[in-house]
Each structure stands twice: as C-alpha cells, then as structure tokens.
Amino acid sequence: MASRLAELLKELGQNAELHDEYVKDPEGVMQRYDMSKEEIKAMLDKDVKKLEELSGLDGLKANGIVRAHDI
C-alpha cells in the first residue's frame, strides 16, 4: 500500500481530533497512514525540507508538529 504522507500532513492542519491523537501517539497515527521508515523519521525529526521532498507539498508549517495548511 502506498504512503499517505501528504494526506496526513493536510489532515493534521485541518482535523483537531487527529492532531490531538498525533500528539499523544505519533507513531501509531503514522502506521495507520502506511508511512515508510524514512517518512516517520522525517516527521519525528520535524524535517520540513525532507517532508516537502517526500510528500510533494510546498509551504509546510511546523509548530510543535509538521502539518500542511491551506493546501
């Protein structure tokens, strides 16, 4: 199954429940989105440049966690 990294980043910026769940259990949330080890590491490291490269999204925001707004 393909990763849904871009979908997760967008949903973290729009869905307060998912955001709260991610804060409590980021790895559990990322597993549900079928993310690769590289994507998980980039998320945990809050590596915005790497996440933009992996997701194909531009203009990601990081404020405690990385998420996409208005995309």
CHARMM internal coordinates of N, CA and C (Angstrom, degrees):
IC EDIT
DIST 1 N 1 CA 1.4473
DIST 1 CA 1 C 1.5339
ANGL 1 N 1 CA 1 C 108.90
DIST 1 C 2 N 1.3043
ANGL 1 CA 1 C 2 N 117.20
DIHE 1 N 1 CA 1 C 2 N 139.42
DIST 2 N 2 CA 1.4633
ANGL 1 C 2 N 2 CA 122.05
DIHE 1 CA 1 C 2 N 2 CA -178.16
DIST 2 CA 2 C 1.5253
ANGL 2 N 2 CA 2 C 110.65
DIHE 1 C 2 N 2 CA 2 C -76.19
DIST 2 C 3 N 1.3090
ANGL 2 CA 2 C 3 N 114.40
DIHE 2 N 2 CA 2 C 3 N 149.87
DIST 3 N 3 CA 1.4594
ANGL 2 C 3 N 3 CA 121.15
DIHE 2 CA 2 C 3 N 3 CA 176.88
DIST 3 CA 3 C 1.5212
ANGL 3 N 3 CA 3 C 110.41
DIHE 2 C 3 N 3 CA 3 C -63.44
DIST 3 C 4 N 1.3076
ANGL 3 CA 3 C 4 N 114.93
DIHE 3 N 3 CA 3 C 4 N 150.10
DIST 4 N 4 CA 1.4568
ANGL 3 C 4 N 4 CA 121.11
DIHE 3 CA 3 C 4 N 4 CA 176.92
DIST 4 CA 4 C 1.5344
ANGL 4 N 4 CA 4 C 109.39
DIHE 3 C 4 N 4 CA 4 C -118.85
DIST 4 C 5 N 1.3345
ANGL 4 CA 4 C 5 N 116.27
DIHE 4 N 4 CA 4 C 5 N 40.52
DIST 5 N 5 CA 1.4546
ANGL 4 C 5 N 5 CA 121.96
DIHE 4 CA 4 C 5 N 5 CA -177.42
DIST 5 CA 5 C 1.5222
ANGL 5 N 5 CA 5 C 111.70
DIHE 4 C 5 N 5 CA 5 C -56.34
DIST 5 C 6 N 1.3219
ANGL 5 CA 5 C 6 N 118.10
DIHE 5 N 5 CA 5 C 6 N -50.50
DIST 6 N 6 CA 1.4685
ANGL 5 C 6 N 6 CA 120.92
DIHE 5 CA 5 C 6 N 6 CA -178.23
DIST 6 CA 6 C 1.5301
ANGL 6 N 6 CA 6 C 110.05
DIHE 5 C 6 N 6 CA 6 C -59.92
DIST 6 C 7 N 1.3162
ANGL 6 CA 6 C 7 N 116.71
DIHE 6 N 6 CA 6 C 7 N -41.58
DIST 7 N 7 CA 1.4657
ANGL 6 C 7 N 7 CA 121.00
DIHE 6 CA 6 C 7 N 7 CA 178.79
DIST 7 CA 7 C 1.5309
ANGL 7 N 7 CA 7 C 110.45
DIHE 6 C 7 N 7 CA 7 C -61.17
DIST 7 C 8 N 1.3259
ANGL 7 CA 7 C 8 N 117.36
DIHE 7 N 7 CA 7 C 8 N -45.57
DIST 8 N 8 CA 1.4623
ANGL 7 C 8 N 8 CA 120.90
DIHE 7 CA 7 C 8 N 8 CA 179.50
DIST 8 CA 8 C 1.5210
ANGL 8 N 8 CA 8 C 110.72
DIHE 7 C 8 N 8 CA 8 C -62.05
DIST 8 C 9 N 1.3255
ANGL 8 CA 8 C 9 N 117.92
DIHE 8 N 8 CA 8 C 9 N -45.66
DIST 9 N 9 CA 1.4562
ANGL 8 C 9 N 9 CA 120.73
DIHE 8 CA 8 C 9 N 9 CA -179.73
DIST 9 CA 9 C 1.5261
ANGL 9 N 9 CA 9 C 111.35
DIHE 8 C 9 N 9 CA 9 C -59.03
DIST 9 C 10 N 1.3127
ANGL 9 CA 9 C 10 N 117.03
DIHE 9 N 9 CA 9 C 10 N -42.53
DIST 10 N 10 CA 1.4650
ANGL 9 C 10 N 10 CA 120.92
DIHE 9 CA 9 C 10 N 10 CA 178.08
DIST 10 CA 10 C 1.5223
ANGL 10 N 10 CA 10 C 111.01
DIHE 9 C 10 N 10 CA 10 C -65.07
DIST 10 C 11 N 1.3257
ANGL 10 CA 10 C 11 N 116.26
DIHE 10 N 10 CA 10 C 11 N -45.79
DIST 11 N 11 CA 1.4613
ANGL 10 C 11 N 11 CA 120.00
DIHE 10 CA 10 C 11 N 11 CA -177.56
DIST 11 CA 11 C 1.5213
ANGL 11 N 11 CA 11 C 112.41
DIHE 10 C 11 N 11 CA 11 C -66.42
DIST 11 C 12 N 1.3307
ANGL 11 CA 11 C 12 N 117.77
DIHE 11 N 11 CA 11 C 12 N -32.57
DIST 12 N 12 CA 1.4654
ANGL 11 C 12 N 12 CA 120.13
DIHE 11 CA 11 C 12 N 12 CA 177.07
DIST 12 CA 12 C 1.5255
ANGL 12 N 12 CA 12 C 111.39
DIHE 11 C 12 N 12 CA 12 C -63.79
DIST 12 C 13 N 1.3206
ANGL 12 CA 12 C 13 N 117.11
DIHE 12 N 12 CA 12 C 13 N -28.87
DIST 13 N 13 CA 1.4584
ANGL 12 C 13 N 13 CA 121.30
DIHE 12 CA 12 C 13 N 13 CA 178.28
DIST 13 CA 13 C 1.5121
ANGL 13 N 13 CA 13 C 113.79
DIHE 12 C 13 N 13 CA 13 C -83.04
DIST 13 C 14 N 1.3423
ANGL 13 CA 13 C 14 N 117.64
DIHE 13 N 13 CA 13 C 14 N -11.68
DIST 14 N 14 CA 1.4591
ANGL 13 C 14 N 14 CA 120.76
DIHE 13 CA 13 C 14 N 14 CA -173.71
DIST 14 CA 14 C 1.5243
ANGL 14 N 14 CA 14 C 113.90
DIHE 13 C 14 N 14 CA 14 C -121.12
DIST 14 C 15 N 1.3199
ANGL 14 CA 14 C 15 N 118.14
DIHE 14 N 14 CA 14 C 15 N -21.11
DIST 15 N 15 CA 1.4631
ANGL 14 C 15 N 15 CA 121.76
DIHE 14 CA 14 C 15 N 15 CA -170.80
DIST 15 CA 15 C 1.5298
ANGL 15 N 15 CA 15 C 109.54
DIHE 14 C 15 N 15 CA 15 C -116.42
DIST 15 C 16 N 1.3318
ANGL 15 CA 15 C 16 N 115.98
DIHE 15 N 15 CA 15 C 16 N 104.81
DIST 16 N 16 CA 1.4705
ANGL 15 C 16 N 16 CA 120.93
DIHE 15 CA 15 C 16 N 16 CA -176.73
DIST 16 CA 16 C 1.5271
ANGL 16 N 16 CA 16 C 111.96
DIHE 15 C 16 N 16 CA 16 C -62.93
DIST 16 C 17 N 1.3211
ANGL 16 CA 16 C 17 N 117.85
DIHE 16 N 16 CA 16 C 17 N -37.46
DIST 17 N 17 CA 1.4712
ANGL 16 C 17 N 17 CA 120.39
DIHE 16 CA 16 C 17 N 17 CA 179.26
DIST 17 CA 17 C 1.5206
ANGL 17 N 17 CA 17 C 111.05
DIHE 16 C 17 N 17 CA 17 C -63.57
DIST 17 C 18 N 1.3251
ANGL 17 CA 17 C 18 N 116.18
DIHE 17 N 17 CA 17 C 18 N -45.51
DIST 18 N 18 CA 1.4622
ANGL 17 C 18 N 18 CA 120.43
DIHE 17 CA 17 C 18 N 18 CA 178.84
DIST 18 CA 18 C 1.5256
ANGL 18 N 18 CA 18 C 109.74
DIHE 17 C 18 N 18 CA 18 C -63.87
DIST 18 C 19 N 1.3094
ANGL 18 CA 18 C 19 N 117.36
DIHE 18 N 18 CA 18 C 19 N -41.70
DIST 19 N 19 CA 1.4656
ANGL 18 C 19 N 19 CA 121.35
DIHE 18 CA 18 C 19 N 19 CA 178.25
DIST 19 CA 19 C 1.5241
ANGL 19 N 19 CA 19 C 110.37
DIHE 18 C 19 N 19 CA 19 C -57.60
DIST 19 C 20 N 1.3366
ANGL 19 CA 19 C 20 N 116.84
DIHE 19 N 19 CA 19 C 20 N -47.77
DIST 20 N 20 CA 1.4665
ANGL 19 C 20 N 20 CA 120.99
DIHE 19 CA 19 C 20 N 20 CA -179.61
DIST 20 CA 20 C 1.5258
ANGL 20 N 20 CA 20 C 111.35
DIHE 19 C 20 N 20 CA 20 C -62.97
DIST 20 C 21 N 1.3343
ANGL 20 CA 20 C 21 N 116.04
DIHE 20 N 20 CA 20 C 21 N -40.52
DIST 21 N 21 CA 1.4650
ANGL 20 C 21 N 21 CA 120.43
DIHE 20 CA 20 C 21 N 21 CA 177.66
DIST 21 CA 21 C 1.5262
ANGL 21 N 21 CA 21 C 110.38
DIHE 20 C 21 N 21 CA 21 C -64.08
DIST 21 C 22 N 1.3417
ANGL 21 CA 21 C 22 N 116.48
DIHE 21 N 21 CA 21 C 22 N -41.03
DIST 22 N 22 CA 1.4685
ANGL 21 C 22 N 22 CA 121.23
DIHE 21 CA 21 C 22 N 22 CA 179.99
DIST 22 CA 22 C 1.5275
ANGL 22 N 22 CA 22 C 110.32
DIHE 21 C 22 N 22 CA 22 C -62.78
DIST 22 C 23 N 1.3307
ANGL 22 CA 22 C 23 N 116.81
DIHE 22 N 22 CA 22 C 23 N -40.96
DIST 23 N 23 CA 1.4686
ANGL 22 C 23 N 23 CA 120.65
DIHE 22 CA 22 C 23 N 23 CA 179.24
DIST 23 CA 23 C 1.5303
ANGL 23 N 23 CA 23 C 110.15
DIHE 22 C 23 N 23 CA 23 C -59.81
DIST 23 C 24 N 1.3215
ANGL 23 CA 23 C 24 N 116.92
DIHE 23 N 23 CA 23 C 24 N -39.48
DIST 24 N 24 CA 1.4677
ANGL 23 C 24 N 24 CA 121.80
DIHE 23 CA 23 C 24 N 24 CA -178.23
DIST 24 CA 24 C 1.5267
ANGL 24 N 24 CA 24 C 112.92
DIHE 23 C 24 N 24 CA 24 C -78.25
DIST 24 C 25 N 1.3354
ANGL 24 CA 24 C 25 N 117.57
DIHE 24 N 24 CA 24 C 25 N -36.78
DIST 25 N 25 CA 1.4639
ANGL 24 C 25 N 25 CA 121.80
DIHE 24 CA 24 C 25 N 25 CA -174.47
DIST 25 CA 25 C 1.5296
ANGL 25 N 25 CA 25 C 110.78
DIHE 24 C 25 N 25 CA 25 C -146.91
DIST 25 C 26 N 1.3382
ANGL 25 CA 25 C 26 N 117.26
DIHE 25 N 25 CA 25 C 26 N 70.38
DIST 26 N 26 CA 1.4682
ANGL 25 C 26 N 26 CA 118.65
DIHE 25 CA 25 C 26 N 26 CA -175.99
DIST 26 CA 26 C 1.5265
ANGL 26 N 26 CA 26 C 113.75
DIHE 25 C 26 N 26 CA 26 C -59.77
DIST 26 C 27 N 1.3186
ANGL 26 CA 26 C 27 N 117.11
DIHE 26 N 26 CA 26 C 27 N -41.35
DIST 27 N 27 CA 1.4696
ANGL 26 C 27 N 27 CA 118.34
DIHE 26 CA 26 C 27 N 27 CA -177.57
DIST 27 CA 27 C 1.5223
ANGL 27 N 27 CA 27 C 111.62
DIHE 26 C 27 N 27 CA 27 C -67.70
DIST 27 C 28 N 1.3199
ANGL 27 CA 27 C 28 N 117.62
DIHE 27 N 27 CA 27 C 28 N -36.42
DIST 28 N 28 CA 1.4620
ANGL 27 C 28 N 28 CA 120.72
DIHE 27 CA 27 C 28 N 28 CA 177.10
DIST 28 CA 28 C 1.5161
ANGL 28 N 28 CA 28 C 111.58
DIHE 27 C 28 N 28 CA 28 C -62.91
DIST 28 C 29 N 1.3255
ANGL 28 CA 28 C 29 N 116.46
DIHE 28 N 28 CA 28 C 29 N -42.85
DIST 29 N 29 CA 1.4687
ANGL 28 C 29 N 29 CA 120.77
DIHE 28 CA 28 C 29 N 29 CA 178.18
DIST 29 CA 29 C 1.5226
ANGL 29 N 29 CA 29 C 109.78
DIHE 28 C 29 N 29 CA 29 C -64.39
DIST 29 C 30 N 1.3278
ANGL 29 CA 29 C 30 N 117.15
DIHE 29 N 29 CA 29 C 30 N -45.46
DIST 30 N 30 CA 1.4650
ANGL 29 C 30 N 30 CA 119.92
DIHE 29 CA 29 C 30 N 30 CA -177.69
DIST 30 CA 30 C 1.5245
ANGL 30 N 30 CA 30 C 111.77
DIHE 29 C 30 N 30 CA 30 C -64.66
DIST 30 C 31 N 1.3211
ANGL 30 CA 30 C 31 N 118.05
DIHE 30 N 30 CA 30 C 31 N -33.95
DIST 31 N 31 CA 1.4659
ANGL 30 C 31 N 31 CA 120.56
DIHE 30 CA 30 C 31 N 31 CA 177.30
DIST 31 CA 31 C 1.5232
ANGL 31 N 31 CA 31 C 110.71
DIHE 30 C 31 N 31 CA 31 C -62.67
DIST 31 C 32 N 1.3203
ANGL 31 CA 31 C 32 N 117.00
DIHE 31 N 31 CA 31 C 32 N -37.98
DIST 32 N 32 CA 1.4737
ANGL 31 C 32 N 32 CA 120.48
DIHE 31 CA 31 C 32 N 32 CA 178.56
DIST 32 CA 32 C 1.5229
ANGL 32 N 32 CA 32 C 111.46
DIHE 31 C 32 N 32 CA 32 C -64.83
DIST 32 C 33 N 1.3234
ANGL 32 CA 32 C 33 N 116.85
DIHE 32 N 32 CA 32 C 33 N -24.66
DIST 33 N 33 CA 1.4580
ANGL 32 C 33 N 33 CA 121.59
DIHE 32 CA 32 C 33 N 33 CA 179.83
DIST 33 CA 33 C 1.5259
ANGL 33 N 33 CA 33 C 112.22
DIHE 32 C 33 N 33 CA 33 C -95.60
DIST 33 C 34 N 1.3273
ANGL 33 CA 33 C 34 N 116.90
DIHE 33 N 33 CA 33 C 34 N 12.26
DIST 34 N 34 CA 1.4757
ANGL 33 C 34 N 34 CA 122.25
DIHE 33 CA 33 C 34 N 34 CA 173.75
DIST 34 CA 34 C 1.5261
ANGL 34 N 34 CA 34 C 113.56
DIHE 33 C 34 N 34 CA 34 C 55.74
DIST 34 C 35 N 1.3171
ANGL 34 CA 34 C 35 N 116.22
DIHE 34 N 34 CA 34 C 35 N 41.71
DIST 35 N 35 CA 1.4545
ANGL 34 C 35 N 35 CA 120.35
DIHE 34 CA 34 C 35 N 35 CA -177.64
DIST 35 CA 35 C 1.5218
ANGL 35 N 35 CA 35 C 111.72
DIHE 34 C 35 N 35 CA 35 C -82.97
DIST 35 C 36 N 1.3198
ANGL 35 CA 35 C 36 N 114.89
DIHE 35 N 35 CA 35 C 36 N 148.83
DIST 36 N 36 CA 1.4591
ANGL 35 C 36 N 36 CA 121.58
DIHE 35 CA 35 C 36 N 36 CA 178.51
DIST 36 CA 36 C 1.5270
ANGL 36 N 36 CA 36 C 110.03
DIHE 35 C 36 N 36 CA 36 C -76.27
DIST 36 C 37 N 1.3250
ANGL 36 CA 36 C 37 N 116.31
DIHE 36 N 36 CA 36 C 37 N 166.70
DIST 37 N 37 CA 1.4696
ANGL 36 C 37 N 37 CA 120.78
DIHE 36 CA 36 C 37 N 37 CA 176.52
DIST 37 CA 37 C 1.5255
ANGL 37 N 37 CA 37 C 110.56
DIHE 36 C 37 N 37 CA 37 C -60.20
DIST 37 C 38 N 1.3253
ANGL 37 CA 37 C 38 N 116.65
DIHE 37 N 37 CA 37 C 38 N -38.94
DIST 38 N 38 CA 1.4630
ANGL 37 C 38 N 38 CA 121.35
DIHE 37 CA 37 C 38 N 38 CA 179.22
DIST 38 CA 38 C 1.5337
ANGL 38 N 38 CA 38 C 111.08
DIHE 37 C 38 N 38 CA 38 C -63.30
DIST 38 C 39 N 1.3237
ANGL 38 CA 38 C 39 N 116.74
DIHE 38 N 38 CA 38 C 39 N -42.12
DIST 39 N 39 CA 1.4643
ANGL 38 C 39 N 39 CA 120.68
DIHE 38 CA 38 C 39 N 39 CA 179.03
DIST 39 CA 39 C 1.5265
ANGL 39 N 39 CA 39 C 110.98
DIHE 38 C 39 N 39 CA 39 C -67.31
DIST 39 C 40 N 1.3253
ANGL 39 CA 39 C 40 N 116.19
DIHE 39 N 39 CA 39 C 40 N -42.53
DIST 40 N 40 CA 1.4654
ANGL 39 C 40 N 40 CA 120.77
DIHE 39 CA 39 C 40 N 40 CA 178.62
DIST 40 CA 40 C 1.5240
ANGL 40 N 40 CA 40 C 110.02
DIHE 39 C 40 N 40 CA 40 C -61.06
DIST 40 C 41 N 1.3225
ANGL 40 CA 40 C 41 N 117.12
DIHE 40 N 40 CA 40 C 41 N -44.92
DIST 41 N 41 CA 1.4680
ANGL 40 C 41 N 41 CA 120.57
DIHE 40 CA 40 C 41 N 41 CA 179.27
DIST 41 CA 41 C 1.5227
ANGL 41 N 41 CA 41 C 110.55
DIHE 40 C 41 N 41 CA 41 C -61.06
DIST 41 C 42 N 1.3249
ANGL 41 CA 41 C 42 N 117.27
DIHE 41 N 41 CA 41 C 42 N -44.39
DIST 42 N 42 CA 1.4641
ANGL 41 C 42 N 42 CA 120.79
DIHE 41 CA 41 C 42 N 42 CA 179.79
DIST 42 CA 42 C 1.5336
ANGL 42 N 42 CA 42 C 110.73
DIHE 41 C 42 N 42 CA 42 C -62.25
DIST 42 C 43 N 1.3257
ANGL 42 CA 42 C 43 N 117.29
DIHE 42 N 42 CA 42 C 43 N -39.66
DIST 43 N 43 CA 1.4680
ANGL 42 C 43 N 43 CA 120.64
DIHE 42 CA 42 C 43 N 43 CA 178.09
DIST 43 CA 43 C 1.5216
ANGL 43 N 43 CA 43 C 110.45
DIHE 42 C 43 N 43 CA 43 C -65.61
DIST 43 C 44 N 1.3221
ANGL 43 CA 43 C 44 N 117.67
DIHE 43 N 43 CA 43 C 44 N -47.78
DIST 44 N 44 CA 1.4609
ANGL 43 C 44 N 44 CA 120.93
DIHE 43 CA 43 C 44 N 44 CA -178.29
DIST 44 CA 44 C 1.5236
ANGL 44 N 44 CA 44 C 111.48
DIHE 43 C 44 N 44 CA 44 C -65.84
DIST 44 C 45 N 1.3397
ANGL 44 CA 44 C 45 N 116.96
DIHE 44 N 44 CA 44 C 45 N -32.79
DIST 45 N 45 CA 1.4655
ANGL 44 C 45 N 45 CA 121.91
DIHE 44 CA 44 C 45 N 45 CA 178.13
DIST 45 CA 45 C 1.5328
ANGL 45 N 45 CA 45 C 112.35
DIHE 44 C 45 N 45 CA 45 C -81.91
DIST 45 C 46 N 1.3370
ANGL 45 CA 45 C 46 N 116.11
DIHE 45 N 45 CA 45 C 46 N -8.16
DIST 46 N 46 CA 1.4765
ANGL 45 C 46 N 46 CA 122.30
DIHE 45 CA 45 C 46 N 46 CA -175.84
DIST 46 CA 46 C 1.5342
ANGL 46 N 46 CA 46 C 111.01
DIHE 45 C 46 N 46 CA 46 C 55.23
DIST 46 C 47 N 1.3302
ANGL 46 CA 46 C 47 N 115.00
DIHE 46 N 46 CA 46 C 47 N 42.15
DIST 47 N 47 CA 1.4627
ANGL 46 C 47 N 47 CA 122.63
DIHE 46 CA 46 C 47 N 47 CA -178.02
DIST 47 CA 47 C 1.5352
ANGL 47 N 47 CA 47 C 109.08
DIHE 46 C 47 N 47 CA 47 C -86.21
DIST 47 C 48 N 1.3240
ANGL 47 CA 47 C 48 N 115.33
DIHE 47 N 47 CA 47 C 48 N 86.92
DIST 48 N 48 CA 1.4594
ANGL 47 C 48 N 48 CA 121.55
DIHE 47 CA 47 C 48 N 48 CA -173.44
DIST 48 CA 48 C 1.5243
ANGL 48 N 48 CA 48 C 111.83
DIHE 47 C 48 N 48 CA 48 C -58.12
DIST 48 C 49 N 1.3193
ANGL 48 CA 48 C 49 N 117.58
DIHE 48 N 48 CA 48 C 49 N -44.55
DIST 49 N 49 CA 1.4745
ANGL 48 C 49 N 49 CA 120.04
DIHE 48 CA 48 C 49 N 49 CA -178.81
DIST 49 CA 49 C 1.5272
ANGL 49 N 49 CA 49 C 111.39
DIHE 48 C 49 N 49 CA 49 C -61.58
DIST 49 C 50 N 1.3199
ANGL 49 CA 49 C 50 N 116.90
DIHE 49 N 49 CA 49 C 50 N -43.30
DIST 50 N 50 CA 1.4660
ANGL 49 C 50 N 50 CA 120.66
DIHE 49 CA 49 C 50 N 50 CA 179.58
DIST 50 CA 50 C 1.5291
ANGL 50 N 50 CA 50 C 110.27
DIHE 49 C 50 N 50 CA 50 C -66.12
DIST 50 C 51 N 1.3319
ANGL 50 CA 50 C 51 N 117.05
DIHE 50 N 50 CA 50 C 51 N -40.91
DIST 51 N 51 CA 1.4643
ANGL 50 C 51 N 51 CA 120.49
DIHE 50 CA 50 C 51 N 51 CA 179.34
DIST 51 CA 51 C 1.5239
ANGL 51 N 51 CA 51 C 111.55
DIHE 50 C 51 N 51 CA 51 C -65.32
DIST 51 C 52 N 1.3203
ANGL 51 CA 51 C 52 N 117.53
DIHE 51 N 51 CA 51 C 52 N -37.16
DIST 52 N 52 CA 1.4653
ANGL 51 C 52 N 52 CA 119.88
DIHE 51 CA 51 C 52 N 52 CA 175.79
DIST 52 CA 52 C 1.5243
ANGL 52 N 52 CA 52 C 109.90
DIHE 51 C 52 N 52 CA 52 C -63.51
DIST 52 C 53 N 1.3254
ANGL 52 CA 52 C 53 N 116.20
DIHE 52 N 52 CA 52 C 53 N -42.51
DIST 53 N 53 CA 1.4674
ANGL 52 C 53 N 53 CA 121.05
DIHE 52 CA 52 C 53 N 53 CA 178.77
DIST 53 CA 53 C 1.5351
ANGL 53 N 53 CA 53 C 110.76
DIHE 52 C 53 N 53 CA 53 C -62.34
DIST 53 C 54 N 1.3343
ANGL 53 CA 53 C 54 N 116.95
DIHE 53 N 53 CA 53 C 54 N -46.77
DIST 54 N 54 CA 1.4646
ANGL 53 C 54 N 54 CA 121.38
DIHE 53 CA 53 C 54 N 54 CA -175.89
DIST 54 CA 54 C 1.5284
ANGL 54 N 54 CA 54 C 112.96
DIHE 53 C 54 N 54 CA 54 C -71.71
DIST 54 C 55 N 1.3301
ANGL 54 CA 54 C 55 N 116.66
DIHE 54 N 54 CA 54 C 55 N -34.59
DIST 55 N 55 CA 1.4643
ANGL 54 C 55 N 55 CA 120.32
DIHE 54 CA 54 C 55 N 55 CA -174.78
DIST 55 CA 55 C 1.5191
ANGL 55 N 55 CA 55 C 113.63
DIHE 54 C 55 N 55 CA 55 C -91.57
DIST 55 C 56 N 1.3381
ANGL 55 CA 55 C 56 N 116.44
DIHE 55 N 55 CA 55 C 56 N -21.97
DIST 56 N 56 CA 1.4557
ANGL 55 C 56 N 56 CA 119.79
DIHE 55 CA 55 C 56 N 56 CA -174.92
DIST 56 CA 56 C 1.5205
ANGL 56 N 56 CA 56 C 112.60
DIHE 55 C 56 N 56 CA 56 C 81.18
DIST 56 C 57 N 1.3344
ANGL 56 CA 56 C 57 N 117.26
DIHE 56 N 56 CA 56 C 57 N 7.03
DIST 57 N 57 CA 1.4629
ANGL 56 C 57 N 57 CA 121.87
DIHE 56 CA 56 C 57 N 57 CA 179.28
DIST 57 CA 57 C 1.5206
ANGL 57 N 57 CA 57 C 110.09
DIHE 56 C 57 N 57 CA 57 C -96.83
DIST 57 C 58 N 1.3222
ANGL 57 CA 57 C 58 N 116.29
DIHE 57 N 57 CA 57 C 58 N 147.38
DIST 58 N 58 CA 1.4638
ANGL 57 C 58 N 58 CA 122.30
DIHE 57 CA 57 C 58 N 58 CA 174.63
DIST 58 CA 58 C 1.5155
ANGL 58 N 58 CA 58 C 108.66
DIHE 57 C 58 N 58 CA 58 C -112.69
DIST 58 C 59 N 1.3152
ANGL 58 CA 58 C 59 N 116.83
DIHE 58 N 58 CA 58 C 59 N 156.21
DIST 59 N 59 CA 1.4554
ANGL 58 C 59 N 59 CA 121.17
DIHE 58 CA 58 C 59 N 59 CA 173.47
DIST 59 CA 59 C 1.5105
ANGL 59 N 59 CA 59 C 114.84
DIHE 58 C 59 N 59 CA 59 C 75.13
DIST 59 C 60 N 1.3345
ANGL 59 CA 59 C 60 N 117.24
DIHE 59 N 59 CA 59 C 60 N 32.87
DIST 60 N 60 CA 1.4579
ANGL 59 C 60 N 60 CA 119.91
DIHE 59 CA 59 C 60 N 60 CA 177.99
DIST 60 CA 60 C 1.5183
ANGL 60 N 60 CA 60 C 110.09
DIHE 59 C 60 N 60 CA 60 C -69.12
DIST 60 C 61 N 1.3222
ANGL 60 CA 60 C 61 N 115.91
DIHE 60 N 60 CA 60 C 61 N 150.62
DIST 61 N 61 CA 1.4618
ANGL 60 C 61 N 61 CA 122.36
DIHE 60 CA 60 C 61 N 61 CA 179.82
DIST 61 CA 61 C 1.5197
ANGL 61 N 61 CA 61 C 109.00
DIHE 60 C 61 N 61 CA 61 C -115.47
DIST 61 C 62 N 1.3277
ANGL 61 CA 61 C 62 N 116.61
DIHE 61 N 61 CA 61 C 62 N 145.89
DIST 62 N 62 CA 1.4540
ANGL 61 C 62 N 62 CA 121.62
DIHE 61 CA 61 C 62 N 62 CA 176.12
DIST 62 CA 62 C 1.5206
ANGL 62 N 62 CA 62 C 109.30
DIHE 61 C 62 N 62 CA 62 C -128.53
DIST 62 C 63 N 1.2986
ANGL 62 CA 62 C 63 N 115.69
DIHE 62 N 62 CA 62 C 63 N 118.78
DIST 63 N 63 CA 1.4569
ANGL 62 C 63 N 63 CA 122.25
DIHE 62 CA 62 C 63 N 63 CA 175.65
DIST 63 CA 63 C 1.5212
ANGL 63 N 63 CA 63 C 106.08
DIHE 62 C 63 N 63 CA 63 C -142.37
DIST 63 C 64 N 1.3129
ANGL 63 CA 63 C 64 N 115.74
DIHE 63 N 63 CA 63 C 64 N 77.91
DIST 64 N 64 CA 1.4676
ANGL 63 C 64 N 64 CA 120.67
DIHE 63 CA 63 C 64 N 64 CA -173.44
DIST 64 CA 64 C 1.5131
ANGL 64 N 64 CA 64 C 111.40
DIHE 63 C 64 N 64 CA 64 C 90.28
DIST 64 C 65 N 1.3469
ANGL 64 CA 64 C 65 N 117.09
DIHE 64 N 64 CA 64 C 65 N -47.72
DIST 65 N 65 CA 1.4616
ANGL 64 C 65 N 65 CA 122.21
DIHE 64 CA 64 C 65 N 65 CA 172.65
DIST 65 CA 65 C 1.5263
ANGL 65 N 65 CA 65 C 107.01
DIHE 64 C 65 N 65 CA 65 C -134.18
DIST 65 C 66 N 1.3048
ANGL 65 CA 65 C 66 N 116.39
DIHE 65 N 65 CA 65 C 66 N 161.34
DIST 66 N 66 CA 1.4617
ANGL 65 C 66 N 66 CA 120.73
DIHE 65 CA 65 C 66 N 66 CA 178.70
DIST 66 CA 66 C 1.5207
ANGL 66 N 66 CA 66 C 108.40
DIHE 65 C 66 N 66 CA 66 C -90.23
DIST 66 C 67 N 1.3198
ANGL 66 CA 66 C 67 N 116.48
DIHE 66 N 66 CA 66 C 67 N 135.07
DIST 67 N 67 CA 1.4555
ANGL 66 C 67 N 67 CA 120.66
DIHE 66 CA 66 C 67 N 67 CA 178.30
DIST 67 CA 67 C 1.5250
ANGL 67 N 67 CA 67 C 109.01
DIHE 66 C 67 N 67 CA 67 C -154.45
DIST 67 C 68 N 1.3017
ANGL 67 CA 67 C 68 N 115.56
DIHE 67 N 67 CA 67 C 68 N 163.54
DIST 68 N 68 CA 1.4587
ANGL 67 C 68 N 68 CA 122.18
DIHE 67 CA 67 C 68 N 68 CA 179.34
DIST 68 CA 68 C 1.5198
ANGL 68 N 68 CA 68 C 109.02
DIHE 67 C 68 N 68 CA 68 C -104.84
DIST 68 C 69 N 1.3186
ANGL 68 CA 68 C 69 N 116.73
DIHE 68 N 68 CA 68 C 69 N 133.48
DIST 69 N 69 CA 1.4610
ANGL 68 C 69 N 69 CA 122.62
DIHE 68 CA 68 C 69 N 69 CA 176.67
DIST 69 CA 69 C 1.5196
ANGL 69 N 69 CA 69 C 109.21
DIHE 68 C 69 N 69 CA 69 C -118.25
DIST 69 C 70 N 1.2920
ANGL 69 CA 69 C 70 N 115.80
DIHE 69 N 69 CA 69 C 70 N 141.89
DIST 70 N 70 CA 1.4692
ANGL 69 C 70 N 70 CA 121.74
DIHE 69 CA 69 C 70 N 70 CA 173.17
DIST 70 CA 70 C 1.5164
ANGL 70 N 70 CA 70 C 113.17
DIHE 69 C 70 N 70 CA 70 C 54.60
DIST 70 C 71 N 1.3292
ANGL 70 CA 70 C 71 N 115.59
DIHE 70 N 70 CA 70 C 71 N 38.22
DIST 71 N 71 CA 1.4750
ANGL 70 C 71 N 71 CA 119.16
DIHE 70 CA 70 C 71 N 71 CA 178.57
DIST 71 CA 71 C 1.5099
ANGL 71 N 71 CA 71 C 107.68
DIHE 70 C 71 N 71 CA 71 C -113.37
END
COOR INIT
IC SEED 1 N 1 CA 1 C
IC BUILD
